[in-house]
Amino acid sequence: MEAEDLLRVPAGPAMRIEWYAEALGPGAAVLATRGDRDAPNALTTPSAPSNDDGLWIALGIAGGVAVAAAVVILIAVLATQPSPNTHVSTPTVRF
């Protein structure tokens, strides 16, 4: 098949295209058909991609940041808790 044998039809998302084809021989005799004028073939182009992907990416990033912040806060709270053996006190003298 060569480039001049192709028919390109510009179409938008979710557009229905009806078509039929006839192969013509000598004297315009119809040699083969695919569909016809009264009952054409139909093709529907895919719908446009949704913009929901950006929303899911943003929610994923926000969730990751929230988990990281919770871990940092938990570590900070646990690290600043005084231990009974390591707190600072005044010197004691025993007799």
Steps between C-alpha positions, in 0.01 A plus 500: 500500500642837404444843656262612227282195568425620855213725600558696820198641679557753780288401799464618857454296815185283524403576138301250294627446147287312245671363191476256214743400225471373146779352290445604139631311202509578126198696385419594864375151569470434875737212582464498880318696767524554872172646627280715275325839491188369673685298765847649554757366741539704819804585706503701824825668598622466861384761748737767627716407800372636829686750712446289813857368474638831626265487798617152599864602469441804723314290758782245501763767558292664776452162670873428484584838652245444779648160589856640498393790726332259744817289522718808563264626772489157666880475502531853641251429780662169594850646489415785737333283766716489812618163616502437877872410488619796295327806647705785646483539879686678773796325658424299808727430792463186706632448853 
